[in-house]
């Protein structure tokens, strides 16, 4: 896409970080680290790349998005709300009983979610099936799949990676599929390299025939350019290794495995949001801080 409005995207991603922290604090559970690491990638996808109609979520020519690392869905919920799939006020129902905004994406509960995910390692297979289906149907839509680095330790991922460039060949190459690895280096219990190192990930994926791009997953211009390159690639799906920071934007959360799956308390969220937005706190954010102060007193 030519000349994306980077200042606008930066503002959206910053607001996304605020809303992720707010949502998780109200929910009292969830995954801040990976949600904050992936928000820049999702911001570019939802507000610069993907074709969709939020008022017609089943529009058949839409691009498809699969969040394979489903536990980081607060980032997707924020983007969907901002894009108009549902009211932003509904974000505070995250993880509440009866809410369509469950802790993992639920296709049956929320229009616009393409696949229920959460069982790690399955999103790539699902995305490949979607991409092949679109090819067979003669549709020009694209499929975007975002994976976590920890989930690449699952065997199903490697079966998919081995078959990706070959599936559908020779008439229906999956060059309508783009996979992004949110490579923040931290998983549930520890650092990825200490649990089961996936390096050299670029060489491994290339060995299966994928064109691989290696980028900074927080540089919005790099992310957008990589999607340009993926879209221009013919004959094979593209794999983007996006280097990110777990908990990006909040210094006491960054690169700390403890924040993989622990919601901040109200006072922690206030401190985190102040860091995200800087001083002085914008007038639009002050009511959120007041809201969290009130939550702390309950």
C-alpha positions as CSV (number, residue, x, y, z in Angstrom):
1,X,0.0,0.0,0.0
2,X,1.5,3.3,-1.0
3,X,2.3,5.9,1.7
4,X,0.5,4.7,4.8
5,X,-0.3,7.4,7.3
6,X,2.3,6.3,9.9
7,X,1.4,9.1,12.4
8,X,-2.2,7.9,12.3
9,X,-1.1,4.3,12.7
10,X,1.2,5.2,15.7
11,X,-1.7,6.9,17.4
12,X,-4.0,3.9,16.9
13,X,-1.4,1.5,18.2
14,X,-0.7,3.7,21.3
15,X,-4.5,3.9,22.0
16,X,-4.5,0.1,21.5
17,X,-2.0,-0.3,24.3
18,X,-4.0,1.8,26.6
19,X,-7.2,-0.1,25.9
20,X,-5.5,-3.5,26.2
21,X,-4.3,-2.5,29.7
22,X,-7.7,-1.2,30.6
23,X,-9.5,-4.3,29.4
24,X,-7.3,-6.7,31.1
25,X,-7.4,-4.8,34.4
26,X,-11.2,-4.8,34.4
27,X,-11.2,-8.5,33.5
28,X,-8.7,-9.4,36.2
29,X,-7.1,-12.0,34.0
30,X,-5.6,-12.4,30.6
31,X,-2.4,-11.9,28.6
32,X,-0.8,-8.5,28.5
33,X,2.7,-9.3,27.3
34,X,1.8,-10.9,24.0
35,X,-1.1,-8.5,23.4
36,X,1.3,-5.6,23.7
37,X,3.9,-7.2,21.5
38,X,1.5,-7.9,18.6
39,X,-0.6,-4.6,18.6
40,X,1.7,-2.8,16.0
41,X,1.3,-5.7,13.6
42,X,-2.5,-5.9,14.0
43,X,-2.7,-2.1,13.7
44,X,-1.1,-2.2,10.3
45,X,-3.2,-5.2,9.2
46,X,-6.6,-3.7,10.2
47,X,-6.0,0.0,9.3
48,X,-3.6,-0.2,6.4
49,X,-3.8,-3.6,4.7
50,X,-6.9,-5.8,5.0
51,X,-10.0,-5.5,2.9
52,X,-13.1,-5.9,5.1
53,X,-16.5,-4.4,5.7
54,X,-17.2,-4.3,9.5
55,X,-20.9,-3.9,8.8
56,X,-20.8,-7.1,6.6
57,X,-18.4,-9.3,8.4
58,X,-19.2,-12.3,6.2
59,X,-18.6,-10.4,2.9
60,X,-17.3,-13.1,0.8
61,X,-14.5,-11.1,-0.9
62,X,-13.0,-10.0,2.5
63,X,-9.4,-10.8,3.5
64,X,-9.3,-13.3,6.3
65,X,-7.4,-12.9,9.5
66,X,-6.5,-15.8,11.9
67,X,-4.9,-15.0,15.3
68,X,-3.2,-18.3,15.9
69,X,-1.9,-17.1,19.3
70,X,-5.5,-16.7,20.4
71,X,-4.7,-15.8,24.1
72,X,-3.6,-12.4,22.8
73,X,-7.0,-11.6,21.4
74,X,-7.4,-8.3,23.4
75,X,-5.3,-6.7,20.7
76,X,-7.6,-8.0,18.0
77,X,-10.7,-7.0,19.9
78,X,-9.4,-3.5,20.2
79,X,-8.7,-3.3,16.4
80,X,-12.1,-4.8,15.6
81,X,-14.0,-2.3,17.9
82,X,-12.0,0.6,16.5
83,X,-12.9,-0.6,13.0
84,X,-16.6,-0.7,13.8
85,X,-17.3,-4.4,14.2
86,X,-18.9,-3.7,17.6
87,X,-19.1,-0.7,20.0
88,X,-15.9,0.2,21.8
89,X,-17.9,0.3,25.1
90,X,-18.2,-3.5,24.8
91,X,-14.4,-3.9,25.3
92,X,-14.9,-3.8,29.0
93,X,-16.9,-7.0,28.8
94,X,-13.7,-9.0,28.0
95,X,-13.8,-12.4,29.7
96,X,-17.2,-11.7,31.3
97,X,-19.9,-14.4,31.4
98,X,-22.0,-14.2,28.3
99,X,-19.8,-11.7,26.5
100,X,-18.8,-12.3,22.9
101,X,-15.4,-11.2,23.9
102,X,-14.1,-14.4,25.4
103,X,-10.5,-15.0,26.5
104,X,-9.8,-16.7,23.2
105,X,-11.4,-15.9,19.8
106,X,-14.8,-17.5,19.4
107,X,-16.1,-17.5,15.8
108,X,-19.6,-18.5,16.9
109,X,-19.8,-15.7,19.5
110,X,-18.3,-12.7,17.6
111,X,-18.9,-11.9,13.9
112,X,-15.6,-11.0,12.3
113,X,-13.6,-13.7,14.0
114,X,-12.7,-16.2,11.3
115,X,-11.6,-19.1,13.4
116,X,-11.7,-20.1,17.1
117,X,-8.1,-20.3,18.2
118,X,-6.3,-21.0,21.5
119,X,-5.1,-24.5,21.0
120,X,-1.7,-23.4,19.9
121,X,-0.2,-24.6,16.6
122,X,-3.4,-25.0,14.7
123,X,-3.9,-21.5,13.2
124,X,-1.4,-22.1,10.4
125,X,-3.2,-25.2,9.2
126,X,-6.5,-23.4,9.3
127,X,-5.1,-20.5,7.4
128,X,-3.7,-22.7,4.7
129,X,-7.1,-24.3,4.3
130,X,-8.7,-20.9,4.0
131,X,-6.2,-19.8,1.4
132,X,-6.6,-22.9,-0.7
133,X,-10.4,-22.6,-0.5
134,X,-10.2,-19.0,-1.8
135,X,-8.0,-20.1,-4.6
136,X,-10.3,-22.9,-5.6
137,X,-13.3,-20.5,-5.5
138,X,-11.4,-18.0,-7.7
139,X,-11.4,-15.3,-5.1
140,X,-8.7,-12.7,-5.0
141,X,-8.9,-12.2,-1.2
142,X,-5.8,-12.8,1.0
143,X,-5.3,-14.7,4.3
144,X,-3.2,-13.3,7.1
145,X,-2.1,-15.5,10.0
146,X,-0.3,-14.3,13.1
147,X,1.5,-16.9,15.2
148,X,3.4,-16.8,18.4
149,X,7.0,-18.0,18.7
150,X,6.2,-20.4,21.6
151,X,3.6,-22.1,19.5
152,X,6.1,-22.9,16.8
153,X,7.3,-25.7,19.1
154,X,4.1,-27.6,18.2
155,X,4.6,-30.4,15.7
156,X,1.6,-29.4,13.6
157,X,3.3,-26.2,12.8
158,X,6.2,-28.0,11.2
159,X,3.9,-30.3,9.2
160,X,2.2,-27.2,7.8
161,X,5.5,-25.4,7.1
162,X,6.7,-28.4,5.2
163,X,3.6,-28.5,3.0
164,X,2.8,-24.8,2.7
165,X,4.7,-24.0,-0.5
166,X,3.5,-27.3,-2.1
167,X,-0.2,-27.3,-1.2
168,X,-2.4,-26.5,-4.2
169,X,0.5,-26.6,-6.6
170,X,0.8,-26.3,-9.6
171,X,-2.4,-24.5,-10.3
172,X,-3.3,-23.0,-6.9
173,X,-0.2,-21.9,-5.2
174,X,-0.9,-20.3,-1.8
175,X,0.6,-17.0,-2.6
176,X,-2.5,-15.4,-1.1
177,X,-1.3,-16.5,2.3
178,X,1.0,-14.4,4.6
179,X,2.1,-15.7,7.9
180,X,3.6,-13.4,10.6
181,X,5.6,-14.7,13.5
182,X,5.3,-12.4,16.5
183,X,8.8,-13.3,17.7
184,X,9.0,-11.8,21.2
185,X,11.2,-14.5,22.6
186,X,9.1,-15.3,25.7
187,X,6.5,-17.9,26.4
188,X,4.4,-19.0,29.3
189,X,7.1,-20.3,31.6
190,X,10.3,-18.8,30.4
191,X,12.3,-17.5,27.5
192,X,11.7,-19.5,24.3
193,X,15.3,-20.3,23.8
194,X,15.4,-21.9,27.3
195,X,12.3,-24.0,26.8
196,X,12.9,-25.3,23.3
197,X,14.9,-23.0,21.0
198,X,13.5,-22.5,17.6
199,X,16.6,-21.0,16.0
200,X,17.7,-20.7,13.2
201,X,14.0,-20.0,12.4
202,X,14.7,-18.0,9.2
203,X,16.9,-20.8,7.7
204,X,14.5,-23.5,8.8
205,X,11.4,-21.9,7.2
206,X,13.4,-21.0,4.0
207,X,14.5,-24.7,3.8
208,X,10.8,-25.7,3.2
209,X,10.5,-23.3,0.3
210,X,9.0,-20.2,1.9
211,X,10.1,-16.7,1.0
212,X,11.0,-15.3,4.4
213,X,11.2,-11.6,5.5
214,X,13.0,-10.6,8.7
215,X,11.8,-7.3,10.2
216,X,11.3,-5.2,13.3
217,X,7.8,-5.9,14.4
218,X,7.3,-2.5,16.0
219,X,8.4,-0.5,13.0
220,X,5.1,0.3,11.3
221,X,6.8,1.3,8.0
222,X,8.7,-2.0,7.9
223,X,5.6,-4.0,8.7
224,X,3.7,-2.3,5.9
225,X,6.5,-2.7,3.4
226,X,6.8,-6.4,4.3
227,X,3.1,-6.8,3.5
228,X,3.7,-5.1,0.2
229,X,6.5,-7.6,-0.6
230,X,4.3,-10.5,0.5
231,X,1.5,-9.4,-1.8
232,X,3.9,-9.1,-4.7
233,X,5.3,-12.6,-4.2
234,X,3.9,-15.2,-6.6
235,X,4.1,-19.0,-6.4
236,X,4.5,-19.4,-2.7
237,X,3.1,-18.2,0.6
238,X,5.2,-15.6,2.5
239,X,6.6,-16.0,6.1
240,X,7.5,-12.8,8.0
241,X,9.6,-13.1,11.1
242,X,8.7,-10.0,13.1
243,X,11.0,-9.3,16.0
244,X,9.1,-7.8,18.9
245,X,9.3,-7.2,22.6
246,X,7.0,-8.9,25.0
247,X,5.1,-6.2,26.9
248,X,6.3,-3.5,24.5
249,X,5.7,0.0,25.8
250,X,5.6,-0.8,29.5
251,X,9.1,-1.0,31.0
252,X,8.2,-3.2,34.0
253,X,6.5,-5.7,31.7
254,X,9.0,-5.8,28.9
255,X,10.8,-9.1,28.4
256,X,9.4,-10.5,31.7
257,X,7.8,-13.9,31.5
258,X,5.8,-13.1,34.6
259,X,3.6,-10.8,32.4
260,X,2.8,-13.5,29.9
261,X,-0.5,-14.3,31.6
262,X,-1.1,-12.0,34.5
263,X,-3.4,-9.0,34.4
264,X,-2.2,-5.8,36.0
265,X,-3.8,-4.5,39.1
266,X,-5.4,-1.0,38.8
267,X,-2.4,0.8,40.2
268,X,-0.1,-1.1,37.9
269,X,-2.3,-0.3,34.9
270,X,-2.3,3.4,35.8
271,X,1.5,3.4,35.9
272,X,1.7,1.5,32.6
273,X,-0.8,3.7,30.8
274,X,1.0,6.8,32.0
275,X,4.2,5.4,30.5
276,X,2.5,4.6,27.2
277,X,0.9,8.0,26.7
278,X,3.6,10.1,28.4
279,X,3.3,13.3,30.4
280,X,1.2,15.3,30.5
281,X,-1.6,12.7,30.2
282,X,-3.9,13.6,27.3
283,X,-7.3,14.8,28.3
284,X,-8.9,11.8,26.5
285,X,-7.0,9.4,28.7
286,X,-7.5,11.0,32.1
287,X,-11.1,9.5,32.5
288,X,-9.6,6.1,32.0
289,X,-7.1,6.7,34.8
290,X,-9.9,8.0,37.0
291,X,-11.9,4.9,36.2
292,X,-9.0,2.7,37.2
293,X,-8.5,4.6,40.5
294,X,-12.2,4.0,41.3
295,X,-11.7,0.3,40.4
296,X,-8.8,0.1,42.9
297,X,-11.0,1.3,45.7
298,X,-13.5,-1.5,45.2
